[in-house]
């Protein structure tokens, strides 16, 4: 996530394996968004610009995190 924010931005697909097999997510999208938001807030500074989205692929729910590129340096593990 930090690399995307410090680079050209990008997308993270939760529920899709590295070999592009679609497995879907097991938990409710809202719960996953809350969990990820908490982890991001606690571990990345400054907080990158993110957009969360769900979509259905092959009848399975996939959670997408869009990380926007910024002109600020983001650090993982930074204390607030």
C-alpha positions as CSV (number, residue, x, y, z in Angstrom):
1,X,0.0,0.0,0.0
2,X,2.8,2.4,0.9
3,X,4.6,1.5,-2.3
4,X,1.5,2.3,-4.4
5,X,1.0,5.6,-2.5
6,X,4.6,6.6,-3.0
7,X,4.6,5.5,-6.6
8,X,2.0,5.7,-9.4
9,X,-0.9,4.4,-7.3
10,X,-2.6,1.0,-7.8
11,X,-5.3,-1.5,-6.9
12,X,-5.3,-4.2,-4.3
13,X,-7.8,-7.0,-4.9
14,X,-8.9,-8.9,-1.7
15,X,-10.4,-12.2,-2.7
16,X,-8.2,-12.8,-5.7
17,X,-5.2,-15.1,-5.5
18,X,-1.8,-14.3,-7.1
19,X,-2.6,-16.8,-9.9
20,X,-5.8,-14.7,-10.5
21,X,-8.1,-17.4,-9.1
22,X,-11.1,-15.7,-7.7
23,X,-11.9,-16.9,-4.2
24,X,-14.0,-14.1,-2.9
25,X,-14.0,-12.7,0.6
26,X,-15.3,-14.5,3.6
27,X,-16.5,-11.6,5.8
28,X,-18.9,-8.8,5.3
29,X,-17.4,-5.9,3.1
30,X,-18.2,-3.3,5.8
31,X,-16.3,-5.3,8.5
32,X,-13.3,-5.8,6.2
33,X,-13.3,-2.0,5.4
34,X,-13.4,-1.2,9.1
35,X,-10.6,-3.7,9.9
36,X,-8.3,-2.4,7.0
37,X,-9.0,1.2,7.9
38,X,-7.9,0.6,11.5
39,X,-4.7,-1.2,10.4
40,X,-3.9,1.6,7.9
41,X,-4.5,4.3,10.4
42,X,-2.3,2.7,13.0
43,X,0.6,1.8,10.7
44,X,0.9,4.3,7.8
45,X,1.7,8.0,8.1
46,X,0.4,10.1,6.5
47,X,-2.7,8.2,5.7
48,X,-2.8,7.6,1.9
49,X,-5.8,8.5,-0.2
50,X,-7.8,5.3,-0.5
51,X,-11.1,4.2,-2.0
52,X,-12.9,1.0,-1.1
53,X,-15.2,-0.8,-3.4
54,X,-16.8,-4.2,-3.7
55,X,-17.7,-6.0,-6.9
56,X,-18.9,-9.4,-7.9
57,X,-16.7,-11.6,-10.1
58,X,-17.7,-15.2,-11.0
59,X,-20.5,-14.9,-8.4
60,X,-18.0,-14.1,-5.6
61,X,-17.6,-10.9,-3.7
62,X,-14.2,-9.2,-4.2
63,X,-13.0,-6.2,-2.2
64,X,-10.9,-3.6,-4.0
65,X,-8.7,-1.0,-2.4
66,X,-7.7,1.8,-4.8
67,X,-4.5,3.5,-3.6
68,X,-4.0,7.0,-5.1
69,X,-0.6,8.4,-5.8
70,X,0.3,11.5,-3.9
71,X,3.3,13.9,-3.8
72,X,3.9,13.2,-0.1
73,X,6.1,10.5,1.3
74,X,4.2,7.8,3.1
75,X,5.9,5.6,5.8
76,X,4.9,2.3,7.2
77,X,5.3,1.8,10.9
78,X,5.4,5.6,11.5
79,X,4.1,6.7,14.9
80,X,1.5,9.4,15.1
